[in-house]
């Protein structure tokens, strides 16, 4: 037997299929804020492939959950900024967020500034700032590809997150101000 490595590029989609390409997206603004603050993700990784894995996970959960758990809403636009939520449980009015990460299971959603900023913006976009009884504002469905880095494989965890109105408004103000400063919106 002979085995040879073939030189082929990973088939990149580069964006979620439901996302506008002619408007500024909230995740682009958040990524630029991180860059401005020097808090970018590691440059040692190929970010394009990392994003593709995230889009694949989002697609898998969207298909798996289908209309049973959450619908994929159309893009929402607030003050010239577009947002693409992964899903919304319309029965309980919960924003569903699908994440795939190489971080350890010891990393909870509140430890990832980007995720918190993104979902606070989504709460603003949906006009949601509190839970409806026993259901949280945002539910994270996270696939930890490396589990707890203990050799026991991937782990799937779900977290519910609540934000105060002040947290949502402060975050949204930061996002809008940064986008205006960059000239992306008026």
C-alpha positions as CSV (number, residue, x, y, z in Angstrom):
1,X,0.0,0.0,0.0
2,X,1.1,3.5,-0.7
3,X,-0.4,6.7,0.8
4,X,0.2,10.2,-0.4
5,X,-1.0,13.5,0.9
6,X,-3.0,15.3,-1.7
7,X,-2.9,19.1,-1.9
8,X,-6.5,20.3,-1.8
9,X,-7.9,23.4,-0.1
10,X,-10.7,23.1,2.4
11,X,-14.0,24.0,0.7
12,X,-14.8,27.4,2.2
13,X,-18.2,28.9,2.2
14,X,-16.8,31.9,4.1
15,X,-20.1,33.1,5.4
16,X,-23.4,31.8,6.7
17,X,-25.7,31.3,3.7
18,X,-28.4,33.5,5.2
19,X,-26.2,36.5,5.9
20,X,-26.3,39.7,3.9
21,X,-23.0,40.7,2.4
22,X,-23.8,44.3,1.6
23,X,-24.3,45.6,5.1
24,X,-22.2,45.7,8.3
25,X,-22.9,42.7,10.5
26,X,-22.7,42.9,14.3
27,X,-20.1,40.1,14.4
28,X,-17.8,42.1,12.2
29,X,-18.1,45.1,14.6
30,X,-17.4,42.9,17.6
31,X,-14.3,41.3,15.9
32,X,-13.0,44.8,15.1
33,X,-13.5,45.9,18.7
34,X,-11.5,42.9,19.8
35,X,-8.8,43.7,17.3
36,X,-8.7,47.4,18.5
37,X,-8.4,46.2,22.1
38,X,-5.7,43.7,21.2
39,X,-7.9,40.8,22.1
40,X,-8.1,38.9,18.8
41,X,-8.2,35.2,18.6
42,X,-4.8,33.5,18.1
43,X,-3.3,34.3,14.7
44,X,-1.6,30.8,14.6
45,X,-4.9,29.3,13.5
46,X,-6.5,29.4,10.1
47,X,-9.5,31.5,11.0
48,X,-11.3,30.6,7.8
49,X,-11.4,26.9,8.6
50,X,-12.4,27.7,12.2
51,X,-15.4,29.8,11.0
52,X,-16.4,27.0,8.6
53,X,-16.5,24.5,11.4
54,X,-18.8,26.9,13.3
55,X,-21.0,27.3,10.2
56,X,-21.2,23.5,9.8
57,X,-22.2,23.0,13.5
58,X,-24.8,25.8,13.1
59,X,-26.1,24.0,10.0
60,X,-26.3,20.6,11.7
61,X,-28.2,22.0,14.7
62,X,-30.5,24.0,12.5
63,X,-31.4,20.9,10.5
64,X,-31.6,18.6,13.6
65,X,-33.8,21.0,15.6
66,X,-35.7,22.1,12.5
67,X,-39.0,23.6,13.4
68,X,-39.4,21.4,16.5
69,X,-37.1,23.5,18.8
70,X,-36.3,26.7,17.1
71,X,-36.8,28.5,13.8
72,X,-34.1,30.3,12.0
73,X,-35.4,33.9,11.8
74,X,-34.6,36.3,8.9
75,X,-31.9,38.8,9.5
76,X,-32.7,41.6,11.9
77,X,-31.5,45.2,11.3
78,X,-31.3,47.8,14.0
79,X,-29.7,51.2,13.4
80,X,-28.0,50.0,10.2
81,X,-26.4,46.9,11.8
82,X,-27.6,43.5,10.7
83,X,-27.8,40.4,12.9
84,X,-28.2,36.7,12.0
85,X,-29.5,34.7,15.0
86,X,-29.0,30.9,14.8
87,X,-32.4,30.2,16.0
88,X,-35.4,31.5,18.1
89,X,-37.6,29.2,20.2
90,X,-40.8,31.1,19.4
91,X,-42.9,29.1,21.9
92,X,-40.8,30.3,24.8
93,X,-39.2,33.4,23.1
94,X,-35.6,32.2,23.7
95,X,-32.7,33.1,21.4
96,X,-30.8,29.9,20.5
97,X,-27.1,30.2,19.8
98,X,-25.1,27.3,18.4
99,X,-21.4,27.3,19.2
100,X,-18.5,25.0,18.3
101,X,-15.2,25.5,20.1
102,X,-11.8,24.1,20.8
103,X,-11.9,25.6,24.3
104,X,-12.2,23.4,27.4
105,X,-15.5,22.6,29.0
106,X,-14.2,24.7,31.9
107,X,-14.9,27.7,29.6
108,X,-18.5,28.8,30.1
109,X,-20.2,31.2,27.7
110,X,-19.8,34.2,30.1
111,X,-16.0,33.8,29.8
112,X,-16.1,34.6,26.1
113,X,-16.6,38.3,25.6
114,X,-17.4,37.9,21.9
115,X,-20.2,35.5,22.6
116,X,-21.7,37.7,25.3
117,X,-21.5,40.8,23.2
118,X,-23.1,39.0,20.2
119,X,-26.0,37.7,22.2
120,X,-26.6,41.0,24.0
121,X,-26.9,42.6,20.5
122,X,-29.3,39.8,19.5
123,X,-31.4,40.5,22.6
124,X,-31.5,44.2,21.5
125,X,-32.5,43.1,18.0
126,X,-35.3,40.9,19.3
127,X,-36.5,43.5,21.8
128,X,-35.8,40.9,24.6
129,X,-34.3,41.8,27.9
130,X,-35.7,39.3,30.3
131,X,-36.8,35.7,30.5
132,X,-40.4,34.5,30.3
133,X,-40.6,32.5,33.5
134,X,-38.5,29.4,33.6
135,X,-36.8,30.0,30.3
136,X,-33.6,32.0,29.9
137,X,-33.1,34.9,27.4
138,X,-30.4,33.1,25.5
139,X,-29.7,29.4,25.3
140,X,-26.2,28.3,24.2
141,X,-25.8,24.9,22.6
142,X,-22.0,24.3,22.7
143,X,-20.0,21.5,21.2
144,X,-16.6,21.4,23.0
145,X,-14.5,19.6,20.4
146,X,-11.7,18.7,22.8
147,X,-14.1,18.2,25.8
148,X,-12.2,18.9,29.0
149,X,-8.8,18.2,27.4
150,X,-8.9,14.9,29.3
151,X,-8.8,12.5,26.4
152,X,-12.5,11.6,26.8
153,X,-13.6,13.2,23.5
154,X,-16.0,16.0,22.6
155,X,-18.7,17.1,25.0
156,X,-22.0,18.9,24.3
157,X,-23.3,21.3,26.9
158,X,-26.3,23.7,27.1
159,X,-26.3,26.9,29.1
160,X,-29.1,29.5,29.7
161,X,-28.0,33.1,30.1
162,X,-29.9,36.2,31.3
163,X,-28.9,39.8,30.8
164,X,-30.2,42.9,32.5
165,X,-31.6,45.8,30.3
166,X,-28.6,47.9,31.4
167,X,-26.1,45.2,30.2
168,X,-27.9,45.0,26.8
169,X,-28.1,48.8,26.3
170,X,-24.4,49.4,27.4
171,X,-23.2,46.7,25.0
172,X,-25.4,48.0,22.1
173,X,-24.1,51.6,22.7
174,X,-20.5,50.3,22.5
175,X,-21.3,48.5,19.2
176,X,-23.1,51.4,17.6
177,X,-20.4,53.9,18.7
178,X,-17.6,51.7,17.3
179,X,-19.5,51.3,14.0
180,X,-20.0,55.1,13.7
181,X,-16.4,55.7,14.6
182,X,-15.3,53.4,11.8
183,X,-17.8,55.1,9.4
184,X,-19.7,51.8,8.8
185,X,-23.0,53.5,9.8
186,X,-24.2,57.1,10.2
